């Protein structure tokens, strides 16, 4: 502890990582190395339709593993969808010998569902016991979780690297999550070839999640600016720090070269590989430093959606995809946090666009708005169905995300958040 009572320690953790084209073909070997014999594979119907989960399951079976597939994970999970997955896993387990590993194949929704299933397969209680306060009871796991191997099929969430799972609590119309070091996957298997079937809209939305992960962790409150903690008080999000900075900076430079290209041409193998690497690097950064205002705002934006249905997602089901929801207030959020560290905000803008001119609080928002326009992100909150009358309700949802807002380099009041929301109705 510093003499002035501020923190002097930061922490860093990450899963084992296997990266490269064809890496997903080796999952059976990896699970067997953990001593697994019976595996629960969690995916969703859309990913199942690509054939990737069945191929991976068959390759695991060829290694002698018993694999049970659950393909009911919901895109943008809810408490109901996670409870259904948990019930399936418990019922399936009770009818035979127990699972000894969990395998997630899919986007962040499948990986997050697998984390919740793993938690509740190995620990007592119900989902709400473990959801972050003040929405849930923030209970810590009592028992060790099973080995979780995460195989992402989208480039965005970074969930394969993190200690977090995110969900909507339907009765409260709020997006929240569970955060604990025990949720981090044992192994992340990142195979860029699995993302070649990702639609352009999904690439754009998921890519904005990567971008905001990198930007928010890079601009987060510096770890040494927090009050000193006792060892038992340490949490995965410890604030910006030298190691997380390295991952975030590399993710930003990869995005600068690959993001527009990956959206424009999904068959661009080089761009897809760079996006997959950026997602992994950003996850390794924010999974330790944390995220802040754009993510806090995204939870009510996604949780209170009325009728917006983007292209490339299941038809007829209103949804603001997580990465899209994060991006919609990002330009104004970074305008607000600029004064906390002008140099860091300007460096971030120039990593994304080395040609950008000028200085000041408008530079990073201008770079973000130009990128969002080019890749087809909706032009602000109004385009996904919100208006001035919704600002108060959105702010009420955002202020529940104190775990995230505490990481902001500049602490926002409710009035500040309302100003960010109101200014985010349109961007260009």
C-alpha positions in Angstrom: 0.0 0.0 0.0 1.2 3.5 -0.8 1.8 5.9 2.0 -1.3 7.9 0.9 -3.6 4.9 1.2 -3.8 4.3 -2.6 -3.4 0.9 -4.2 0.1 -0.2 -5.2 -0.8 -3.7 -6.5 -2.4 -4.8 -9.7 -3.3 -8.4 -10.7 -3.4 -10.2 -14.0 -4.8 -13.5 -15.1 -5.7 -15.2 -18.4 -6.8 -18.6 -19.7 -4.5 -20.9 -21.6 -4.8 -19.9 -25.3 -4.7 -21.9 -28.5 -4.9 -19.7 -31.6 -4.9 -20.4 -35.3 -6.8 -21.9 -38.3 -7.7 -25.5 -37.5 -7.2 -25.1 -33.7 -10.8 -26.2 -33.0 -10.0 -29.7 -34.4 -7.8 -30.3 -31.4 -10.4 -29.8 -28.7 -10.9 -33.5 -28.0 -7.2 -33.8 -27.3 -7.3 -30.8 -25.0 -10.3 -32.1 -23.0 -8.8 -35.5 -22.7 -5.6 -33.9 -21.3 -7.8 -32.4 -18.5 -9.0 -35.9 -17.6 -12.5 -35.4 -19.1 -14.7 -38.4 -20.0 -18.2 -36.8 -20.2 -18.6 -33.4 -21.7 -21.5 -31.0 -22.0 -21.3 -28.9 -25.2 -23.2 -25.7 -25.0 -24.1 -23.8 -28.2 -27.1 -22.1 -29.8 -29.3 -23.1 -32.8 -27.8 -20.6 -35.2 -24.3 -21.8 -34.5 -25.5 -25.4 -34.6 -26.8 -24.9 -38.1 -23.2 -24.1 -39.3 -22.2 -27.6 -38.4 -19.2 -26.5 -36.3 -20.6 -27.9 -32.9 -21.4 -31.3 -34.4 -18.0 -31.5 -36.1 -16.2 -30.6 -32.8 -18.4 -33.1 -30.9 -17.6 -35.9 -33.3 -13.9 -35.1 -33.1 -14.2 -35.3 -29.3 -16.1 -38.6 -29.5 -13.3 -40.0 -31.7 -11.0 -39.4 -28.7 -13.3 -41.5 -26.6 -15.3 -38.7 -24.9 -19.0 -38.9 -24.2 -20.4 -35.6 -25.5 -23.9 -34.3 -24.8 -25.0 -31.3 -26.9 -27.2 -28.5 -25.7 -28.1 -26.1 -28.5 -30.7 -24.0 -26.7 -28.5 -21.1 -25.7 -30.2 -17.8 -26.5 -28.6 -15.0 -28.5 -28.4 -12.3 -25.8 -29.1 -14.7 -22.9 -31.8 -14.0 -20.3 -32.3 -15.4 -16.8 -35.0 -17.7 -18.2 -32.7 -19.0 -21.0 -29.9 -19.7 -18.6 -32.1 -21.4 -16.1 -33.4 -23.6 -18.9 -29.8 -24.5 -19.8 -29.0 -25.2 -16.2 -32.1 -27.4 -15.8 -31.1 -29.4 -18.9 -27.6 -29.9 -17.6 -28.8 -31.0 -14.1 -31.4 -33.3 -15.5 -29.1 -34.8 -18.0 -26.4 -35.3 -15.4 -28.8 -36.9 -13.0 -29.8 -39.5 -15.6 -26.2 -40.9 -16.0 -22.7 -40.3 -14.7 -21.7 -36.7 -14.0 -20.2 -34.2 -16.4 -16.5 -33.6 -15.8 -16.0 -30.7 -18.3 -18.0 -28.1 -20.2 -17.3 -27.1 -23.8 -18.7 -23.8 -25.2 -18.9 -23.4 -29.0 -20.4 -20.2 -30.2 -20.5 -16.4 -29.6 -20.5 -14.7 -26.2 -24.0 -15.8 -25.6 -23.1 -19.5 -25.8 -19.9 -19.0 -23.8 -21.7 -17.0 -21.1 -24.5 -19.6 -20.9 -21.8 -22.3 -20.4 -20.2 -20.3 -17.6 -23.6 -20.1 -15.8 -24.2 -23.8 -16.3 -20.8 -24.7 -15.0 -21.3 -22.5 -11.9 -24.7 -24.0 -11.1 -23.6 -27.6 -11.9 -20.9 -27.4 -9.3 -22.4 -25.1 -6.7 -25.6 -24.9 -4.7 -28.4 -22.3 -5.0 -30.0 -20.6 -7.9 -28.9 -18.1 -10.6 -30.0 -15.0 -8.8 -27.8 -15.9 -5.8 -24.7 -15.3 -7.9 -25.8 -12.3 -10.0 -24.0 -9.1 -9.2 -25.5 -6.8 -6.6 -27.7 -4.8 -6.4 -29.7 -6.9 -8.9 -28.7 -10.2 -7.3 -27.0 -11.4 -4.2 -23.4 -11.6 -5.5 -22.7 -14.9 -3.8 -19.2 -16.3 -4.4 -18.8 -19.9 -5.5 -18.1 -22.4 -2.7 -16.8 -25.2 -4.8 -14.4 -25.5 -7.8 -15.9 -25.4 -11.2 -15.3 -27.9 -14.0 -12.8 -27.3 -16.7 -14.4 -25.0 -19.3 -13.0 -24.9 -22.8 -14.4 -22.0 -24.9 -14.4 -22.0 -28.7 -15.6 -18.6 -30.0 -17.3 -18.5 -33.4 -17.7 -14.8 -33.5 -15.1 -12.1 -33.1 -16.2 -9.7 -30.4 -17.2 -10.5 -26.8 -13.8 -11.8 -25.6 -15.9 -14.0 -23.2 -13.4 -16.8 -23.8 -10.9 -14.8 -21.8 -12.9 -13.2 -19.1 -14.5 -13.9 -15.7 -17.9 -12.5 -16.6 -21.2 -13.8 -18.0 -23.9 -11.3 -19.0 -27.6 -11.8 -19.1 -31.0 -10.0 -19.1 -33.2 -10.3 -16.0 -36.5 -10.2 -17.8 -38.7 -9.2 -14.8 -36.6 -6.2 -14.0 -35.9 -5.2 -17.6 -32.2 -4.9 -16.8 -29.0 -6.4 -18.2 -26.5 -7.5 -15.6 -24.2 -10.4 -15.0 -22.0 -12.6 -12.8 -18.4 -11.8 -12.2 -16.0 -14.0 -10.4 -12.5 -15.3 -11.2 -13.8 -18.9 -11.1 -15.8 -18.3 -14.3 -12.8 -17.8 -16.4 -12.4 -20.6 -19.0 -9.5 -23.0 -18.5 -8.7 -22.8 -22.2 -9.6 -20.5 -25.0 -9.4 -22.1 -28.5 -9.6 -19.4 -31.1 -10.0 -20.7 -34.6 -10.4 -17.7 -37.1 -11.8 -20.1 -39.7 -15.0 -20.5 -37.6 -15.9 -16.8 -38.1 -16.0 -16.9 -41.9 -19.8 -17.5 -41.8 -20.4 -14.5 -39.6 -22.8 -12.0 -41.3 -21.6 -8.4 -41.9 -24.0 -7.0 -39.3 -22.8 -9.4 -36.7 -19.2 -8.6 -37.6 -19.9 -4.9 -37.2 -21.7 -5.2 -33.9 -19.3 -7.7 -32.4 -16.3 -5.7 -33.7 -17.6 -2.6 -31.9 -17.6 -4.7 -28.7 -13.9 -5.5 -29.3 -13.2 -1.8 -29.9 -15.0 -0.7 -26.8 -13.4 -3.4 -24.7 -10.0 -2.0 -25.8 -10.9 1.7 -25.5 -12.6 1.4 -22.1 -9.9 -0.7 -20.5 -7.2 1.6 -22.0 -9.0 4.7 -20.6 -10.1 3.1 -17.3 -9.2 4.5 -14.0 -5.6 3.8 -13.3 -5.1 0.9 -10.8 -3.1 3.1 -8.4 -5.9 5.7 -8.2 -8.1 3.3 -6.3 -8.1 3.0 -2.5 -5.8 0.2 -1.2 -7.4 -3.2 -0.9 -6.8 -6.2 1.4 -5.9 -9.4 -0.4 -9.4 -10.8 0.0 -11.0 -7.7 -1.5 -9.2 -8.0 -4.9 -11.5 -8.5 -7.9 -10.7 -9.3 -11.5 -11.3 -5.7 -12.6 -8.4 -3.8 -11.0 -8.2 -0.7 -13.4 -5.9 0.2 -16.2 -2.4 -1.2 -15.7 0.8 -1.7 -17.7 0.0 -5.3 -18.8 -3.6 -4.6 -19.8 -2.4 -1.5 -21.7 -0.2 -3.7 -24.0 -3.1 -5.9 -25.0 -5.5 -3.0 -25.5 -3.0 -1.1 -27.7 -2.3 -4.1 -29.9 -6.1 -4.7 -30.3 -6.6 -1.1 -31.4 -3.9 -1.3 -34.0 -5.2 -4.6 -35.4 -8.7 -3.1 -35.6 -7.4 -0.1 -37.4 -6.3 -2.3 -40.3 -8.9 -5.1 -40.3 -12.3 -3.9 -39.1 -13.6 -2.2 -42.2 -12.2 -4.9 -44.4 -13.8 -7.7 -42.4 -17.2 -6.1 -42.6 -16.8 -5.3 -46.3 -15.7 -8.8 -47.2 -16.4 -11.6 -44.8 -14.2 -14.0 -46.8 -11.1 -11.9 -46.3 -9.1 -14.6 -44.3 -6.4 -12.1 -43.2 -8.9 -9.6 -41.9 -10.8 -12.3 -40.1 -7.7 -13.6 -38.4 -6.7 -10.1 -37.3 -10.2 -9.5 -35.9 -10.1 -12.8 -34.0 -6.7 -11.8 -32.6 -8.0 -8.3 -31.7 -11.0 -9.9 -29.9 -8.7 -12.1 -27.9 -6.2 -9.4 -27.1 -8.9 -7.0 -26.0 -10.4 -9.7 -23.8 -7.1 -10.2 -22.2 -6.9 -6.5 -21.5 -10.4 -5.6 -20.3 -10.8 -8.9 -18.5 -8.2 -7.5 -16.0 -8.5 -3.7 -16.3 -12.3 -3.5 -16.7 -14.7 -1.5 -18.8 -16.8 1.5 -17.8 -19.5 3.9 -19.1 -20.3 2.6 -22.6 -20.8 -0.9 -21.2 -22.8 0.4 -18.2 -25.1 2.2 -20.6 -25.4 -0.8 -22.9 -27.2 -2.9 -20.3 -30.4 -0.9 -20.2 -30.2 -0.1 -24.0 -30.3 -3.8 -24.7 -32.5 -4.7 -21.8 -35.3 -2.3 -22.6 -35.5 -2.8 -26.4 -39.0 -2.6 -27.9 -39.1 -3.5 -31.5 -35.7 -3.1 -33.1 -34.6 -6.2 -35.1 -31.2 -5.8 -36.9 -30.3 -7.6 -40.1 -28.3 -10.9 -39.6 -30.0 -11.8 -36.3 -33.0 -14.1 -35.6 -36.1 -12.5 -37.3 -39.1 -11.3 -35.3 -37.3 -11.1 -31.9 -36.5 -7.5 -30.8 -32.8 -7.2 -29.9 -30.1 -4.6 -29.7 -27.0 -6.8 -29.9 -24.6 -6.2 -27.1 -21.7 -4.8 -29.1 -24.1 -2.4 -30.9 -25.7 -1.3 -27.6 -22.2 -0.6 -26.2 -21.2 1.5 -29.3 -24.3 3.7 -29.3 -23.2 6.0 -26.4 -19.4 5.4 -26.8 -18.6 8.6 -28.7 -20.3 10.8 -26.1 -18.9 8.7 -23.2 -15.4 9.3 -24.4 -16.1 12.9 -24.9 -17.1 13.0 -21.2 -14.0 11.0 -19.9 -11.5 13.0 -22.1 -10.5 15.5 -19.4 -9.4 12.6 -17.0 -6.5 11.8 -19.4 -6.4 13.9 -22.6 -3.2 12.3 -23.8 -4.4 8.8 -23.5 -7.7 9.5 -25.4 -5.8 11.2 -28.2 -3.3 8.3 -28.5 -6.2 5.9 -28.7 -7.7 8.0 -31.5 -4.5 8.0 -33.5 -4.0 4.2 -33.0 -7.4 3.8 -34.7 -6.8 6.4 -37.4 -3.2 7.7 -37.8 -4.5 10.3 -40.2 -6.8 12.1 -37.8 -6.2 15.8 -37.4 -6.5 18.1 -34.4 -6.6 17.6 -30.6 -9.2 18.0 -27.9 -12.3 16.1 -26.7 -13.9 15.8 -30.2 -11.1 13.7 -31.8 -11.9 10.3 -30.5 -15.7 10.7 -30.8 -15.1 11.8 -34.4 -13.0 8.8 -35.2 -15.6 6.5 -33.7 -18.5 8.1 -35.5 -16.7 7.8 -38.8 -16.0 4.1 -38.2 -19.6 3.4 -37.1 -21.0 5.1 -40.2 -18.7 3.1 -42.5 -19.6 -0.3 -41.0 -23.4 0.3 -40.8 -24.0 0.8 -37.0 -27.3 2.6 -36.4 -27.0 6.4 -36.1 -27.5 6.7 -32.4 -30.2 5.7 -29.9 -33.1 7.1 -31.9 -32.5 4.6 -34.7 -33.0 1.7 -32.4 -36.2 3.1 -31.0 -35.4 5.4 -28.1 -36.2 9.1 -27.7 -35.8 11.9 -25.2 -38.6 10.6 -23.0 -36.6 7.4 -22.5 -33.5 9.0 -21.1 -34.5 8.8 -17.5 -35.3 5.2 -17.7 -32.0 4.4 -19.5 -30.1 6.3 -16.8 -31.9 4.4 -14.1 -30.7 1.1 -15.6 -27.1 2.4 -16.1 -26.7 3.5 -12.5 -27.3 -0.1 -11.4 -24.0 -1.0 -13.0 -21.9 0.4 -10.2 -19.2 -2.3 -10.7 -18.6 -0.9 -14.1 -19.0 2.8 -13.4 -16.5 2.6 -10.6 -13.9 1.9 -13.2 -14.6 5.1 -15.1 -11.6 7.5 -15.0 -14.2 10.3 -14.3 -17.1 9.5 -12.0 -20.4 10.3 -13.7 -23.4 11.6 -11.9 -26.9 10.7 -13.0 -27.0 14.1 -14.7 -23.8 13.3 -16.5 -25.2 10.0 -17.7 -28.4 11.7 -18.8 -26.4 14.2 -20.8 -24.4 11.3 -22.5 -27.7 9.5 -23.4 -29.4 12.7 -24.7 -26.4 13.6 -26.9 -26.3 10.0 -28.2 -29.7 10.1 -29.9 -27.8 10.9 -33.2 -24.1 10.9 -34.1 -23.8 12.2 -37.6 
